[in-house]
């Protein structure tokens, strides 16, 4: 249920907001990988979660681009 709410929120955002969300998610993924490499990361499953969120954001961006054509 939590994922459906997240995807619904993403679909309600504009393309600019989605791009900002994508940049923020990529920065978070970089930081998580850095923490993992230095053995400072406690919750390693967060990396997988952020990667999937990035894919969700990119999918919605592509859907909006396809509709705009």
C-alpha distances in whole Angstrom, upper triangle without the diagonal:
4,5,5,6,9,10,11,13,14,16,17,19,23,24,26,23,21,24,24,21,22,25,23,21,24,26,23,23,27,27,25,27,30,29,28,32,34,32,30,27,25,22,22,19,18,20,18,15,17,19,15,15,18,18,15,17,20,19,18,22,23,22,23,26,27,26,29,31
4,6,5,6,9,10,11,13,15,16,17,21,22,23,20,19,21,21,18,19,22,20,17,21,22,20,20,24,24,22,24,27,26,26,29,31,29,27,24,22,19,20,16,15,17,16,12,14,16,14,12,16,16,13,15,19,18,17,20,22,21,22,25,26,26,28,31
4,5,5,6,8,10,11,12,14,16,19,20,21,18,16,19,19,16,16,20,18,16,18,21,18,18,22,23,21,23,26,25,25,28,30,28,27,23,23,19,19,16,14,16,14,11,12,14,10,9,13,13,10,12,15,14,14,17,19,18,19,22,23,23,25,28
4,5,5,6,9,10,11,12,15,18,19,21,18,16,20,20,17,18,21,20,18,21,23,21,21,25,26,24,26,29,29,28,31,33,32,31,27,26,23,23,19,18,20,17,14,15,17,13,12,15,14,11,13,16,14,13,17,18,16,18,21,21,21,23,26
4,6,5,6,9,10,11,13,16,18,20,17,15,19,19,16,17,20,19,17,21,23,21,21,25,25,24,26,29,28,28,32,33,32,30,27,26,23,23,20,18,20,19,15,16,18,15,12,16,16,12,13,17,16,14,17,19,18,18,22,23,22,24,27
4,5,5,6,9,10,11,15,16,17,14,12,15,15,12,14,17,15,13,17,19,17,18,21,22,21,23,26,25,25,29,30,29,28,24,24,21,21,18,16,17,16,12,12,14,12,9,12,13,9,10,14,13,12,14,17,16,16,20,21,21,22,25
4,5,5,6,9,10,13,14,16,14,11,15,15,12,13,17,16,14,17,20,18,19,22,23,22,24,27,27,27,30,32,31,30,26,26,23,23,20,18,18,17,13,13,14,11,9,11,11,7,8,11,10,8,12,14,13,13,17,18,17,19,22
4,5,5,6,9,12,14,16,14,12,16,17,14,16,19,18,17,20,22,21,22,25,26,25,28,30,30,30,33,35,35,33,29,29,26,26,23,21,22,20,17,17,18,15,13,15,15,11,11,14,13,10,13,15,13,13,17,18,17,19,22
4,5,5,7,10,13,14,11,10,14,14,11,14,17,16,15,18,20,19,20,24,24,24,26,29,29,29,32,34,33,31,28,28,25,25,23,20,21,20,17,16,18,15,12,14,15,11,11,14,14,11,13,16,15,14,17,19,18,19,23
4,5,5,8,10,11,9,7,11,11,9,11,14,14,13,16,18,17,18,21,22,22,24,27,27,28,30,32,32,30,27,28,25,24,22,19,20,19,16,14,15,13,10,11,12,9,7,10,10,7,9,12,12,11,14,16,16,17,20
4,6,8,9,12,10,9,12,14,12,13,17,17,16,19,21,21,22,25,26,26,28,30,31,31,34,36,36,34,31,31,28,28,25,23,23,21,19,18,18,16,13,14,14,10,9,11,10,7,9,11,10,9,12,14,13,14,17
4,7,10,12,10,10,13,14,13,15,18,18,18,20,22,22,23,26,27,27,29,32,32,33,35,37,37,35,32,33,30,30,27,24,25,24,21,20,21,19,16,16,17,13,12,14,14,10,11,14,13,11,14,16,14,15,19
4,7,8,6,6,10,10,10,12,15,15,15,18,20,20,21,24,25,25,27,29,30,31,34,35,35,33,31,31,29,29,26,23,24,23,20,18,20,18,15,15,16,13,10,13,13,10,10,13,13,10,13,16,15,15,18
4,5,5,6,9,10,11,12,14,15,16,18,20,21,22,24,26,27,29,30,31,33,35,36,37,35,33,34,31,31,29,26,26,25,23,20,21,20,17,16,17,15,11,13,14,10,9,12,12,9,11,14,13,12,16
4,5,5,6,9,10,10,12,14,15,16,18,20,21,23,24,25,27,29,30,31,33,35,36,34,32,33,31,30,28,25,24,24,22,19,19,19,16,14,15,14,10,11,12,9,7,10,11,8,9,12,12,11,14
4,5,5,6,9,10,11,13,14,15,17,19,20,21,23,24,26,27,29,30,32,34,35,33,31,33,30,30,28,25,24,25,23,20,20,20,17,15,17,16,12,12,15,12,10,13,14,11,12,16,16,14,17
4,5,5,6,9,10,11,12,14,15,16,18,20,21,22,24,26,27,28,30,32,33,31,28,30,27,27,26,22,22,23,20,17,18,18,15,14,16,14,10,12,14,12,10,14,15,12,14,17,17,16,19
4,5,5,6,9,10,10,12,14,15,16,18,20,21,22,24,26,27,28,30,31,29,27,28,26,25,23,20,20,20,17,15,15,15,11,10,12,10,7,8,11,8,7,11,12,10,12,15,15,15,18
4,5,5,6,9,10,11,12,14,15,17,19,20,21,23,24,26,27,29,30,29,26,28,26,25,24,21,20,20,18,15,15,16,13,10,12,12,8,9,12,10,8,11,13,12,12,16,17,16,18
4,5,5,6,9,10,11,12,14,15,17,18,20,21,23,24,26,27,29,27,25,27,25,24,23,20,19,20,18,15,16,16,13,11,14,14,10,12,15,13,11,15,17,15,16,19,20,19,22
4,6,5,6,9,10,11,12,14,15,16,18,20,21,22,24,26,27,25,22,24,22,21,20,17,16,17,15,11,13,13,10,9,12,11,8,10,13,12,11,14,16,15,16,19,20,20,23
4,5,5,6,9,10,10,12,14,15,16,18,20,21,23,25,26,24,22,24,21,20,19,16,15,15,14,10,11,11,9,6,9,10,6,8,11,11,10,13,15,14,15,18,20,19,22
4,5,5,6,9,10,11,12,14,15,17,18,20,21,23,24,23,21,23,22,21,20,17,15,17,16,12,12,14,12,9,12,13,10,11,14,14,13,16,18,18,18,21,22,22,24
4,5,5,6,9,10,11,12,14,15,17,18,20,21,22,20,19,21,19,19,18,15,14,16,14,10,12,14,11,10,13,14,11,13,16,16,15,18,20,20,20,23,25,24,27
4,5,5,6,9,10,10,12,14,15,16,18,20,21,19,17,19,16,16,15,11,10,12,10,7,8,10,8,6,10,11,9,11,14,14,14,17,19,19,20,23,24,24,27
4,5,5,6,9,10,11,12,14,15,17,19,20,19,17,19,17,16,16,13,11,12,12,8,8,11,10,7,11,12,11,11,15,16,15,17,20,20,20,23,25,25,27
4,5,5,6,9,10,11,12,14,15,17,18,17,15,18,17,16,17,13,12,14,14,10,11,14,13,11,14,16,14,15,18,19,18,20,23,23,23,26,28,28,30
4,5,5,6,9,10,10,12,14,15,16,14,12,15,13,13,13,10,9,12,11,8,10,13,11,10,14,15,14,16,19,19,19,22,24,24,25,27,29,29,31
4,5,5,6,9,10,10,12,14,15,14,12,14,13,11,12,9,6,9,9,6,7,11,10,9,12,14,14,15,18,19,19,21,23,24,25,27,29,29,31
4,5,5,6,9,10,11,13,14,14,12,15,15,13,14,12,9,12,13,10,10,14,14,12,15,17,17,17,20,22,21,23,26,26,26,29,31,31,33
4,5,5,6,9,10,11,12,11,10,13,13,12,14,11,10,13,14,11,12,16,15,14,18,19,19,20,23,24,23,26,28,29,29,32,33,34,35
4,5,5,6,9,10,10,9,7,10,9,8,10,8,6,10,11,9,11,14,14,14,17,18,18,20,22,24,24,26,28,29,30,32,34,34,36
4,5,5,6,9,10,10,8,12,11,9,11,10,7,11,13,11,11,15,15,14,17,19,19,20,23,25,24,26,29,30,30,32,34,35,36
4,5,5,6,9,9,9,12,13,12,14,13,11,14,16,14,15,18,18,17,20,23,22,23,26,27,27,29,31,32,32,35,37,37,39
4,5,5,6,5,5,9,10,10,13,11,10,14,15,14,15,19,19,19,21,23,23,24,27,29,29,31,33,34,34,37,39,39,41
4,5,5,6,5,8,9,7,11,11,9,12,14,14,14,18,19,18,21,23,23,24,27,29,29,30,33,34,35,36,39,39,41
4,6,8,8,12,13,11,14,14,12,15,17,16,17,20,21,21,23,25,26,26,29,31,31,32,34,36,36,38,40,41,42
4,6,8,11,13,12,16,16,14,18,20,19,19,23,24,23,26,28,28,29,31,33,33,35,37,38,39,41,43,43,45
4,6,8,11,10,14,14,14,17,19,18,19,22,23,23,26,28,28,29,32,33,34,35,38,39,40,41,43,44,46
4,6,9,10,14,13,13,17,18,17,19,22,22,23,25,27,27,29,31,32,33,35,37,38,39,41,43,43,45
4,6,6,10,9,10,13,14,14,16,18,19,20,22,24,24,26,28,29,30,32,34,35,36,38,40,41,42
4,6,9,9,11,13,14,15,17,19,20,21,23,24,25,27,29,30,31,33,35,36,37,39,41,42,44
4,5,6,8,10,11,12,14,16,16,18,20,21,22,24,26,27,28,30,32,33,34,36,37,39,41
4,5,6,8,9,11,12,14,15,16,18,20,21,22,24,26,27,28,30,32,33,34,36,38,39
4,5,5,6,9,10,11,13,15,16,17,19,20,22,23,25,26,27,29,31,32,34,35,37
4,5,5,6,9,10,10,12,14,15,16,18,20,21,23,24,26,27,29,30,32,33,35
4,5,5,6,9,10,11,13,14,15,17,19,20,21,23,25,26,27,29,31,32,34
4,6,5,6,9,10,11,12,14,16,17,19,20,21,23,25,26,27,29,31,32
4,5,5,6,9,10,11,12,14,15,17,19,20,21,23,25,26,27,29,31
4,5,5,6,9,10,10,12,14,15,16,18,20,21,23,24,26,27,29
4,5,5,6,9,10,11,12,15,15,17,19,20,21,23,25,26,28
4,5,5,6,9,10,10,12,14,15,16,19,20,21,23,24,26
4,5,5,6,9,10,11,12,14,15,17,18,20,21,23,25
4,5,5,6,9,10,11,12,14,16,17,18,20,21,23
4,5,5,6,9,10,10,12,14,15,16,18,20,21
4,5,5,6,9,10,11,12,14,15,17,18,20
4,5,5,6,9,10,11,12,14,16,17,19
4,5,5,6,9,10,11,12,14,15,17
4,5,5,6,9,10,11,12,14,16
4,5,5,6,9,10,11,12,15
4,5,5,6,9,10,11,13
4,5,5,6,9,10,11
4,5,5,6,9,10
4,5,5,6,9
4,5,5,7
4,5,5
4,5
4
